């Protein structure tokens, strides 16, 4: 090779080095976010991951909404919801936990009702009315309150009444009913009266803003309304069952 040819070769090599350096730098700094789409598709194909898995949560919610609306809470099972959604029951538990939590998600209840129900379940029977009112109004006045109000507004303006009724009677107040039920009085009339009173308090306090109830401190509200709830639960409500049946004074 002549001297001129060797010089030309050196110039070509020198010109190509920056491009090689740039490629090496790009390879060193590339992370998962730089992986090309073809590589992702190839790996997903090898892993056998089902396409559309990202829509499983929405499919479960849709299936649960239909089941709960048609069959109610007690007659709906996690297995049936999973079958309707085309997923494994374990995936339902993964996304939503218990059936009660799944129902809360369906009606878009912004908090897990279990904590409130636990407080009600452990309250002495003769303090049940005050406990229910304090616990529920405490949730309404918490940061989750606006979400609850939005849910109630949706129900009142054309939401699914079957779902709302099931949530109230089969999830929220059923444990209360079981506590007060006697052989002569199953407690259904009593918890329906409690539900109506609580809905009235919610509408007046949080939706319409009736003063002074809207800004009344919780202890004052409990002192005023709690005895009425307690009478509904354990006192005489003017029915044959309430006159003949005695509510056990359990503590």
N, C-alpha and C positions, 0 to 999 in steps of 0.2 A: 504494500500500500504506500502510495506516495505521501509526501509531506502534506500536500493540499487535501488529499482524501482523508488523512488522519484528522486534520483540523476540522473538516466538515462533520466528521463523525462525532467529535467532541462537542461541536455546537448543537447537534441534534440531541445528544444525550443530556446536555445541560438544559435544553429547552423542555425536555420531557420530565425532568425531576420535580418541578413544582406541582404538576398534575398528580404524580405518584404520591407526593407528600400530602396533598389535599385529600386524596382518597384514603390514605392511612389515617389521617387526623379524623376524618368523618367516621371511619370504622371504629376508632378508639372512643369517640364521644357518643356513638350511637347507643341508646338504651332501648327499653321496651317500647317507648313512644315513637321510635324511629323505624320499627319493624314494618316492612311493607305489607300491603293488604294481601298480596298473594301468599306471603309466608304465613300470615295469620290463618287464612283460609285453609292452607295445606295442613297446619297443625291441628285446626279444629276438625278437619276431616279425619286425621289419624286418631284423635281422641274419642271420636264417636259421639260427641256432644250433640244433643237434639237441637235442631234449629228452632227458633221461636221460644226458647226456654225463658227469655226475658219477659214474656207475656203471661207466665204462669200465675203470677200473683193476681193480675186482673181477671184471668179466667176463673180462679178460685173464688174471688169476690162475686163475680157475676153468677156463678153456680150457687153459691151460698145464699145470695139475695133471693134467687128464685125458689130455692128449697125452703128457706125460712118463711117466706111469704106464703107459700102453698101449704106447708106441713106444720109450721110452728117450730118452736125451739126444741121441745122435748122429743118430737118425732123426727128430727133432723140429726143425722150422724155425720161425723167427720168423713167416714168411709164413703157415704153416699155423695157428699159434696165433692170429694176427690174423684169419684167415678164420673160425675157429671162434668168435671173440669178436665178430665183426661190426664190426671197426675196421680202420683203415689200419695197415700194418706200422710206419709212422713213429711212430705213437702208442705202440706197444709199446716201441720204442727210447727214446721220450721218457720213459716212466715207469720203465723198468727197465734201459736201456743194452744190454748184451750178452745173449746167450742164457744164458751162465753166470750172470750176475747175476739174470736172470729165474728160473732154477732155484733159486738161493739164496733168492729171495723166496718161491717156492712151498713150499720145505721150511722156511721161516721161520728160515733161518740168519742170525744177528744181525750178521754181519760179511761183507764182501766177501772171498771166499777168495783173490782174485787176489794180494794182497800176500804171503800165506804161500806160495802156489805159486811166486811169483817167486823167493823166497829159496831154495826147494828146487831150482828149476830151475838156479840158478847155482852151487849147491854142488858142490865136487869129489866125484866118485863115491865115493871111499874115505871120505868124511865124511858121506855122505848119511843114514845112520841117525841119527847124532847131530844133524844139522841138522833133520831131520823132527821128532824128538822135542822139541828145544828150541823150534822155531817153533810147533808145535801146542800144547804145554803153556803156552807164553807167552801164546797166545790164550785158553786155558782160564782162566789166572790173571788175565786182564785184566778190565776192567769188562764186556766182552761175555760173559764166562764163564757167568754165570747163565742167559743166553739159550740158550747152547749146551747146557747141562745140561738145561734145560727141553725143548729139542728132542729130546734123547736119551731123556729120560724118556717123552715122548710116543710115540716109536718103540717103546720097550720095553713100553709098556702098551697097545698096540693101534693104533699109527699105521700108515701105509701102508708095508709092508716093501719094496714094489717101488720106491717113490720113494727110500727111504733107501738101498737097495742101489745104485740108479742113481747117486745123488748121490756115494756113497763111491767106487764103482768107475769111473764114467765121467767124473766131474768132479774129484774130489779126488786120487785116486791114479793116474789114467791117465797123467799126465805123468811120474810116477815110473816106471811100467811101461815107457813108451817109452824112457826113458833106460837101463834095465838090460836090455832085450830083446836077445837074440842070435838068430842063425838056428836054433840048437838049442833055445833056451829063450825062450818069449815073455814070461816074467816074471809070468804071471797067478797062479801058485801063490805066488810070492814076495810080491807085493803083498797077496794075501789073508792071508798070515801076518802081514805088517806091520799090516794093518788090525785083525786080531784082537788083536794085542799092544797096539795103541794104544787099542782099545775097553776092554781089560782095565785099562789104566792109568787111563783116564778114569773108569770105574766105581769103581775102588778109591780114586782120589784125590778125585773130586768128588761121587760119588753116595753111596757107602757110607761113605767117610771112614776107610779103613784106615790106621792109623798104624804106622810113621812115614812111609809114603809120602804120606799126605795133606798133611803139612806139610814134606816134604823140599824143600830148595832145588832149583831147576831144575838147576844144574850137577851136584849130587850124583845127581839122578835120571837125567840124561843119561849120566853116567859109569857108572851101574849098568845101565841098560836099552839105551843106545845101541849097544853091541857086539852085542847080540842082534838088534836091527833090522838092523845092518849085515850080519850073517851071513845073515839072511833075504834080504837084497837081493843080495848079491854072493858069498856063501860056499856051502858044501856044505849042502844041506838034505835030503840023502838020497834025491833023485829021480834018475832016469837022466839027465834033462836037465841037472840042476845038476852032475852028475859029469862029463858030456861037454862041456858048454858052458863057455866062459870069458867072464866079464863083463869088458868092456873097462875098463881103468883110466884113464878120461877125467878130465881136470881142467879 
